[in-house]
Each structure stands twice: as C-alpha cells, then as structure tokens.
Amino acid sequence: MKRGKEEVVNSAPFRRLLFLRWTVATVLLLVVMVVYYAFVVLAGGPRQILSPLVDKLPSLWFWLGVLVIIIGLAATAIYVVWANLVYDPLAEKLAKEVEE
C-alpha cells in the first residue's frame, strides 16, 4: 500500500526510526567525547600529579593515544554496522511506502 510523503513523515514508525538513529548516534558521540576529553584533561592536567607517571611510564601516553584512536574507530564501526543491519532496512521499507 502506497502512502503519501507527509503521511509517512508523520507516522509512528518514521518517528521511531528517527528517535532510534539519534539515540544511537548520541550515545556513541558521548562515549567518544568522554574518551577524547578525558585524554586531553589527563595529558594537560597538573604536572605535579602526573609527572611521576610520565617519568616512570613514558610510553603510557603513546598507548593511551593509540587507545583513544581505536575507541574512535570502534565507535565509527559500530555505527556503520548498526546502520547497515538495522537502520537501512527500516528506511528502505518506509521509502517503498512513499514510492510514487
């Protein structure tokens, strides 16, 4: 059954799809932001507290930086996989209802 564009845009399934997309994107964004800003605060934090760590473990900051990059890439991969497996099929189903 074909429906008009306005009817689909105002429908509950379309609104749920938008809510789901924004929820997933926001959660992943918050995870990445917390990780990035925690690293920046640690790296730029008070030297009196952090200098013993830097002196004893100089490669610690390198590996923390690598971990931050890996977490960013993982968040991107999670979003891409989710979009391909969940979001795209639901969006295609709604698009077929609008085809004129």
ABEGO torsion letter per residue (X at the ends): XBBBAAAAAABAAAAAAAAAAAAAAAAAAAAAAAAAAAAAAAAABBAAAAAAAAAABAAAAAAAAAAAAAAAAAAAAAAAAAAAAAAAAAAAAAAAAABX
